[in-house]
Amino acid sequence: MVIVALPSHIPRGHEQQGTRPAVVVGTVWGEVRYPTIAIVPVTTQTGSWSCSNPSLYPLREAGAGGLSQSSIVLIDQVRALDMRRVLAYLGTLTPQQYTPILSGLRQFLRREDS
């Protein structure tokens, strides 16, 4: 888990922005154009949307990966991020805490054959 600075978007949409925790879900390797990581932002906001689809919005309890509050992982907001936007290291999720996030990502990124 890291603290990241997510940029503002114009026009404003539903993407997360500002300084917030995020789960690192991918890193680049080898020679690349720019150093980036793949992250999934985290929020403390909840609603019926998070309860009705826990595989897309898994809950991580306070203390998991250094989180100060119970938080929802927003798998539907996975994104690439320039390494310079990483502000701090927060902590590491255990394999048991990370597995539902990986499963949700696989489901979210799954290709449906026509």
Stockholm file with secondary structure:
# STOCKHOLM 1.0

chainA/1-114         MVIVALPSHIPRGHEQQGTRPAVVVGTVWGEVRYPTIAIVPVTTQTGSWSCSNPSLYPLREAGAGGLSQSSIVLIDQVRALDMRRVLAYLGTLTPQQYTPILSGLRQFLRREDS
#=GR chainA/1-114 SS CEEEEECCCSSCCSSCCEEEEEEEEEECCSSCSSCEEEEEEEESCCCHHHHHCTTTSCEECTTGGGCSSCEEECGGGCEEEEGGGEEEECCCCCHHHHHHHHHHHHHHHCCCCC
#=GC SS_cons         CEEEEECCCSSCCSSCCEEEEEEEEEECCSSCSSCEEEEEEEESCCCHHHHHCTTTSCEECTTGGGCSSCEEECGGGCEEEEGGGEEEECCCCCHHHHHHHHHHHHHHHCCCCC
//
